Amino acid sequence: MVSAYTEYKIIAEQEQTKRREIEAWENETITKINAQRELLMAYLDRSFDERAENFRALFAVVDNAIASGNNDQLALTLNSITEIAKSSPFKDLANLASVRAALDDPDHEWTF
């Protein structure tokens, strides 16, 4: 009986240690997921802000081209708008390390 109780206590302690290890792993994993989430959200905020600014600038050029009757400039600018619209701001997310480095670099120029 004493032997069985001793064995039970050993196993109970081992299982409690395993539970603490699992909880620590869980907390660490959740922290990593939240950090990656914040990184992605910052990237998306910046990329979409810059993308919107690019569109605003290009549409201003379109307005000027229409006002001046410059069909060559109008065609070129509309082509640029179409090309930017076709590209996806999500394509660079495949390499999160480069995104993290770009976000950490205050001199990084975002191009789309």
DRENNULUM-194447 format. One record per residue (C-alpha): residue in three letters; x, y, z. Coordinates in steps of 0.25 Angstrom, whole numbers, padded with zeros to 4 digits, always signed. Example, Ala and Ser with C-alpha at 12.3 -4.5 7.8 and 13.67 -1.06 7.14 Angstrom:
REM residues 2
ALA+0049-0018+0031 SER+0055-0004+0029 
***
This chain:
REM residues 112
MET+0000+0000+0000 VAL+0011+0010+0004 SER+0018+0006-0009 ALA+0006+0009-0018 TYR+0004+0022-0011 THR+0018+0026-0013 GLU+0017+0022-0028 TYR+0004+0030-0029 LYS+0011+0043-0023 ILE+0023+0042-0032 ILE+0014+0040-0044 ALA+0005+0052-0039 GLU+0017+0061-0038 GLN+0022+0057-0052 GLU+0008+0060-0058 GLN+0007+0073-0050 THR+0021+0077-0056 LYS+0016+0073-0070 ARG+0004+0082-0068 ARG+0013+0094-0064 GLU+0021+0091-0076 ILE+0009+0091-0085 GLU+0004+0104-0079 ALA+0017+0111-0081 TRP+0018+0106-0096 GLU+0003+0111-0098 ASN+0006+0125-0092 GLU+0019+0126-0100 THR+0012+0122-0113 ILE+0000+0132-0110 THR+0010+0143-0108 LYS+0017+0139-0121 ILE+0004+0139-0129 ASN+0000+0152-0123 ALA+0013+0158-0127 GLN+0012+0153-0141 ARG-0002+0158-0141 GLU+0003+0172-0137 LEU+0013+0172-0148 LEU+0004+0168-0159 MET-0006+0179-0155 ALA+0005+0189-0155 TYR+0009+0184-0168 LEU-0005+0185-0174 ASP-0008+0199-0168 ARG+0005+0204-0174 SER+0003+0197-0188 PHE-0011+0201-0190 ASP-0009+0215-0185 GLU+0003+0217-0195 ARG-0006+0210-0206 ALA-0017+0219-0204 GLU-0008+0231-0205 ASN-0002+0226-0218 PHE-0016+0225-0223 ARG-0020+0239-0219 ALA-0007+0245-0226 LEU-0010+0237-0239 PHE-0024+0241-0239 ALA-0020+0256-0237 VAL-0011+0254-0250 VAL-0023+0248-0257 ASP-0031+0260-0253 ASN-0020+0269-0258 ALA-0019+0261-0271 ILE-0034+0262-0274 ALA-0034+0277-0271 SER-0022+0280-0280 GLY-0027+0270-0291 ASN-0014+0262-0290 ASN-0018+0248-0295 ASP-0004+0242-0295 GLN-0002+0246-0280 LEU-0017+0241-0277 ALA-0014+0228-0284 LEU-0001+0226-0277 THR-0007+0229-0263 LEU-0019+0220-0265 ASN-0009+0209-0268 SER-0001+0212-0256 ILE-0014+0212-0247 THR-0018+0198-0254 GLU-0005+0192-0251 ILE-0005+0196-0236 ALA-0019+0191-0235 LYS-0015+0178-0241 SER-0004+0176-0231 SER-0007+0170-0217 PRO-0001+0177-0204 PHE-0001+0163-0198 LYS+0009+0157-0208 ASP+0021+0161-0198 LEU+0015+0155-0186 ALA+0021+0141-0190 ASN+0034+0146-0184 LEU+0031+0151-0170 ALA+0045+0153-0167 SER+0046+0164-0178 VAL+0033+0170-0174 ARG+0039+0171-0160 ALA+0052+0177-0164 ALA+0044+0187-0173 LEU+0035+0191-0162 ASP+0047+0193-0152 ASP+0055+0202-0163 PRO+0050+0216-0162 ASP+0056+0219-0175 HIS+0049+0208-0183 GLU+0042+0213-0195 TRP+0029+0205-0198 THR+0026+0203-0212 PHE+0015+0196-0219 
***
